[in-house]
Amino acid sequence: MAEQARGLAPVRLAIDGVDDGLVLLLAARTRLARLAGRIKARAGVQGRDGAREQRVRHRAERLASMLGVPPATASGVLALAIGDACRTQGLQPDLDQGAIAGNAAIIAPIMHTHDAYPPTPAHTLLRLLPPPRRIAPLLRAIPPVAHRRLLEQAMAKVLAAPLRDGTLDFMAGRRLGIEVSDLGLRWVVALQGQRLVVVDDAAAEASVCGSATDLLLLAGRLEDADTLFFQRRLRLTGDVELGLTARNLLDRLAWESVPLGLRIALNRGARLARAARSAHQARA
């Protein structure tokens, strides 16, 4: 099957990253279009500017030709973006948008792009990434205060909503340990006021232990906790009730409440770590 083709996974990982970039750019364009709509409304300008829309699409077609992309593909993508901008501004999105109807023209060129990527070099590059255990000595050389600040900042962003609404109050006076087995890192986390902080010289009442890749897969929502615990890739020790309460909180955490940039970083990082681990395991 295609999923078993050697080197396909890292190439798809790169494609996913490009796709995410496209979505981010479209989101930025939508926000700018919304701002342009407000400026036009204040100036009393109404309706659509067909001449500008044509210039935008023609410019995209010229750039596409220079980059070896079918101009119809670029024009079709811009037509979709312009239509979305019109809806954002409360305008009719059907002015000269005939390129949208040619969905096949957008899809067909994309269907032929996969063969252009040689899979073996990408697979080899993934093997060049050192496994976590090899970079553990370097990480341990970093001052613990830097690790602590980074973890505290990440927790503040990911758990901002539960911290605000009091869902994390069960952590008051409790200590939860996090151990990254192959990196040799361990922290004990406690709730102080409205912040989760790393406490020094304190014993954890419950601890979650796993490899860097598996913990990243959990954080990036590519694996669920039940699967990881069932496969013994994550281990829970100490006060089981405290550990399960924390796990259930993470399971119920709305992924949309996590900042978009952090969601993308976690997801892409988890995919890269998983692909690198697979590459190393294939070589072993």
MOJO-V559573 format. One line per field, one symbol per residue. ss: DSSP state (h for helix, s for strand, l for the rest). phi: phi as a letter, one per 30 degrees, with the letter a starting at -180 (. if undefined). burial: I if it has 24 or more other ideal C-beta (glycine too) atoms within 12 Angstrom, else O. Layout:
ss->???
phi->???
burial->???
This chain:
ss->lhhhlllhhhhhhhhhhhhhhhhhhhhhhhhhhhhhhhhhhhhllllllhhhhhhhhhhhhhhhhhhlllhhhhhhhhhhhhhhhhhhlllllllllhhhhlhhhhhhhhhllhhhllhhhhhhhhhhlllhhhhhhhhhhllhhhhhhhhhhhhhhhlhhhhhhlhhhhhsllssssssllllssssssssllsssslllllllssssslhhhhhhhhlllllhhhhhhlllssssslhhhhhhhhhhhhhllhhhllhhhhhhhhhhhhhhhhhhhhhhhhl
phi->.ddcddideddddddeddeddddddddddddddddddddddddidbiccdddddddddddddddddciceedddddddddddddddddcicdccdhceddddeddddedddcddddcdddeddddddddddeddceedddddeeddedddddddddddceddddcidcddddicbccbbcddcicabccbcbicbcbccchbdddbbcbadeddddddddicbcdedddddidbbcbiddddddddddddddddedddeeededdddddddddddddddddddd
burial->OOOOOOIIIIIIIIOIOOOOOOOOOOOOIIOOIOOIIOOOOOOOOOOIOOOOIOOIIOOIIOOOOOOOIIIIIIIIIIIIIIIIIIOIIOIOOOOIIOIIOOOOOIOOIIOOOOOOOOIOOIIOOIIOIOIIOOOOOOOOOOOOOOIIOOIIOIIIIIIOOIIOOOIIOOIOOIIIIIIIIIIOIIIIIIIOOOOIIIIOOOOIIIIIIIIIIIIIIIIIIIIOIOOIIOOOIIIIOOOOOIIOIIIOIIOOIOOOOIOOOIIIOIIIIIIIIIIIIIIIOOOO
